[in-house]
Amino acid sequence: MLTRDLIVIGASAGGLRAVRQIAQLLPSTFGACVLVVLHISRASRGMLASVISWRSGLPVKQAEHGDPIRPGQIYIAPADYHMSVGVQGIELDQGPRVNRARPAIDPLFLSAARLYGNRVAGVVLTGFLQDGTAGLVAIKRAGGVSIVQDPLDAEFPHMPQTALQGAPVDYCAPLAEIPLLLNRLALGLSGQLPAAERAALARLETPAWHGLVLILFLAPDWSLDDPLSVVLFDQLQLALVAKN
């Protein structure tokens, strides 16, 4: 079976936790490049890669124009830049907002479908609005694989629901299953998980609060004037309340 050596992931509200969990659960031997777009404020100070890299078995970095599409590497789109796939590697631009966002998911998905065709797997995670749906349609038309987080499992279900309604979807899965599904696709295996693996993943827990406290260490100058700091601080408070 064909290996999928480019994974493109898009998320909006609730996406930081979701992407961090995927990064933690992908094996260090993962054979595909992962490109991630999160809807973030242009005021963000580039903390995302540091937060997502915590406990990740793969290197994580904020993407720069010209970065190579390298297996086993996770790239995060920087604030206020669209990220796309070009012939020479990653391309960044400050074109018009797409689906009210910059960075937006669709430019990444569309460019990946155009250049990588059936070697691409696209993933739409938690969030609002419809960003990523048109990109998943393009990926499927190119012969790639489309994956959507189960809306019942998503922190914010609207974006996954819209993708399910507007695009042909190969796999609709809870977040805990997506890393193993991606690893199987990168190895050229079917994305369908064996029953034993599903049962094991159902018992998996990755505490939402664990690691959000890193904001105090990764950014000692964090401020409640920074939108990303506010989001992280709110998530930390909610998670600690839930834990107690």
Stockholm file with secondary structure:
# STOCKHOLM 1.0

chainA/1-244         MLTRDLIVIGASAGGLRAVRQIAQLLPSTFGACVLVVLHISRASRGMLASVISWRSGLPVKQAEHGDPIRPGQIYIAPADYHMSVGVQGIELDQGPRVNRARPAIDPLFLSAARLYGNRVAGVVLTGFLQDGTAGLVAIKRAGGVSIVQDPLDAEFPHMPQTALQGAPVDYCAPLAEIPLLLNRLALGLSGQLPAAERAALARLETPAWHGLVLILFLAPDWSLDDPLSVVLFDQLQLALVAKN
#=GR chainA/1-244 SS CCCCCEEEEEECTTHHHHHHHHHHHSCTTCCSEEEEEECCCTTCCSCHHHHHHTTCSSCEEECCTTCCCCTTCEEECCTTCEEEEETTEEEEECCCCBTTBSSCHHHHHHHHHHHHGGGEEEEECSCSSSTTHHHHHHHHHTTCEEEEECTTTSSSCHHHHHHHHHSCCSEEECGGGHHHHHHHHHTTCCSCCCHHHHHHHHTCCCCSSTTGGGHHHHCTTCCTTSHHHHHHHHHHHHHHHHHC
#=GC SS_cons         CCCCCEEEEEECTTHHHHHHHHHHHSCTTCCSEEEEEECCCTTCCSCHHHHHHTTCSSCEEECCTTCCCCTTCEEECCTTCEEEEETTEEEEECCCCBTTBSSCHHHHHHHHHHHHGGGEEEEECSCSSSTTHHHHHHHHHTTCEEEEECTTTSSSCHHHHHHHHHSCCSEEECGGGHHHHHHHHHTTCCSCCCHHHHHHHHTCCCCSSTTGGGHHHHCTTCCTTSHHHHHHHHHHHHHHHHHC
//
